[in-house]
Amino acid sequence: MQSFSFLFFFILLSLNCFGKTVLIDPGHGGEEIGAIGYLDKGKTKKVFEKDLSLRLAQKVKDLLNRSTTAYLTRSLDRAVTLQERADLADIVKADLFLSIHFNSSTNPSSHGFELYYLDNNSDVAARKVEKAENLNLKGEELIINQILVDLVVQKTVEHSKQLASLVHESVSPYVKMHGITDRGVKSGLFYVLALSKRPGLLIEAGFVSNQTELKKIGEEKYLNDLAKGISEGVLKFIKNQK
């Protein structure tokens, strides 16, 4: 009986030590449609970033749930504020936060996949993405979040860089296999990552503004392979943390 009790206690302890929770955040939702892409020259066949983000996020969640615990900030087409996304990270006691987006540019030839982690050493290219993803923050809320960024960066930046490196290493072969340019890993000031207060990534999984690329990134095969790469990188990071 004692040996059984010890074994039961050991299993619980192991689960507590090694179990990790990942919160996956499909960008936008509801009336916040995000970037818009068009599959035809007449611009009648629209593709919304919010829908692509949700499709990819659900695939990543399903794969991660085979080995660890994963949740979505939204599983339906509904608006979720930045604060609600952050609150969910606290509620589920998330260890990692993944924010999934698709990129857009006024230059229709812009293309490629890129990963961002939270840091305040961003370059000119990163600032364009920051502007798009931090769009709804103004005034006092913006100032508060700028202070928060500095505090969170100190706490999370090293783990976030490791996470970004491992996810990039796993994703890159899949991305190239589909003829999508690998734009690498960058740092940026993203308030959704700062508010989560956890190591995390913001994933820009391709340009919806590039009609040729939009046709590729909307395919089920691309999203399946990308989800594999993301989940493999996340699980490598979790394994290393043990």
N, C-alpha and C positions, 0 to 999 in steps of 0.2 A: 504493500500500500504506500509506503514511504517513497519507494523508487518511482511509482506511478505519479505521485504528487510532485516529485522533483522534476520528472520528465515534463509534466504539464506546465509547471512553472517555467522550465527552460524554453519550451515552445512559445509561451506568451512573451517571455523576455526577448526571444529572437525576433518575433514579429514586431515588437515595439522598437527594437534597435534598427532592424533592417528594412521595415516597411516604409516606403516613401509615397507621398501623395503629390500628384501633379495636377494643377489646374490649367486647363486649356481654354483659351479665350478667343473665340471666333470674332474677328473685328466687325464693328458696326452692328446693324440689325434694326428691324422695324423701319421707321422713317429715315434713319441714318443709313443710307444705301452704300456709302463709300464711293469708290471709283466706279465709273461706268465704261464698259467696253462694247464694241459693236462688231458683230460677226459678218456684216455685209456693208458694202459701200453706201447703200442708201440709208444706213443707220436705222433700220427698222427692227433688227434682231439684237436686243439689248442683253448684256450680261452684267449683273451687279456683283460688286466685290463681296457684299455681305453674304450672298448665296454661295459663292466659291469658298469663302472662308469657313463657313459652316460645314460644307461638304468635306473639306480637308480636315477640319478639327474633329469631326465625328470619326473619321478613319483613324486618326492618330490615337484618339481615346480608346477605340476598340482594340487596337494593337497593344497599347500600354496596359490595358486592363487584364491582359493575359499573364502579366508578370508583376504588376504593381497596382496601385489604385489611382484612377484618373477620373476627373470630373470636367464638365463643360460649364462655362459661365452662362451660356444659353444653348438650348437644344432646339429652339424654335426661332422663327423670324420675328424677333421683338427687340425693342431698344433697351439697352442696359447702360446705365451711366458708368463713368470711370469709378466713382465711389462705390457703386454696387458691385462692380467687378472686384475691387479691392476688398470689400467686406466679405465677399464669398471666399476669398483666399484665407481670411481669418476663420470663417465658419467651418470650412473643410480642413483647416490646419494644413494648408498646402506647404510643401517643401520647395516646389519649383513652380514657375509660372511661365506659360508659353502663350504669346499673343500672335495670332495668325492673321496675316493680311495679304493683299495682292496690290502691286504697285501701279502707279499711273504717272504719265508725264505729258507735258504739252508737246514734246517731241515724239511723234509717232514711231520713230525708229528706236527709241530707248527700249532695252530688253534685258532680261536676266533675272536670276535668283540671288537674294542676299539675306544675310543674317545680321541682326543688331543686338548688342547687349547694352545695358545702361552704364553710361560713363559721361563725364562732362568734357571730353576731349574730342568732340565731333568735328568733322571737316565740312567743306562747302556742300558736297554731295549729300551728306547725312542731314544737313540742315533743311534741305528740300523735303526729305521724307518726314523729318520732325514736324515741319510746318503742317503737313497734311494730316498726320496722326494726332497732333495736339490741337486740332482746329477749334474745338469748342471751349477752350479755356481762355478766360479773359480777366482783366483787372486784378482784384484781390486774390481770387482763386489761383491765378497764374503765379503771383508773387509767392504765395504759400507753397505751391508745388515746386517752385524753383529752390526754395529753402530745403524742402523735403528731399529733393534730388541729391543735394550735397551730402545729406545725412545718410541716405540709403546707399549711395555709391560707395561710401567708406565701408559699409557693412557687407555689401554683396558683390562688389566688382570682381574679386578674384575668382569666386565660384562661378559667376556669370561668364567670365572669359573662358574658363575651363569647359563649361557647358557648351558655349558657342563653338569652341574648337572641336569638341567631340561630335556635335551634331553636324557641323560643316564637313568633317572628315567622312561621316557616314552618308550624308546627303549628296555630296558632290558627284560621285559616280552615277547615281540615279539621274541627276539633273542633266549631266552631260550626255547620258544615254538617249535622252529625249531631244537633244539638240538645243538645250537651253543654256545660255551663258552663265557661268559661275562667277558672280561679282564679289564673292568672298565675305569675310566677316568685318563688320564695322561697329563703331560705338556711336551712341546717340542719346539725346535727352528725351526720353519717352515717359510721359507722366503715368501712363497705365502701368509701366514697369516699376516706377518709383512708388506709386501708391500700393502696389502689391507687397512691397517691403521684403521681397524674396529674390534669390537668384533667379534670373529669367532671361528670356529671349523674345525679340520681336522678329517674326519671320515675314519677309516680303517674297512671296512664292512665284513671282512672275508679273509681267506688265499686261494689264487688261487693255491699256491704251494702244498696244501694238497688235494689230489685227492678226498677223501671222502667229505671234506668240499666244494670243488669246485662244486660238483654235487648239493649240497644243496643251495649254494648261487647264483647259476645260475638259480634256479627255479623262475618262475614268482610269485608264492605265497610268497616266502621269500622276494623278492624285494618289492612286494606290502606291506607286513606287516612292513618291515623295513622303507619304505617311510612314512607309517602311523605314526610310532613311532617318526621318526625324525620331521615330520611336527607338530605333537601334542606337542612335547617338545619346538619347536621354537615358536609356538603360545602361549604357557604358558608363555614363557619368554617375548614376546611382550605384553601380557596382564598385566604382573607384572610391566612392564616399564611404563604403562599408569599412 
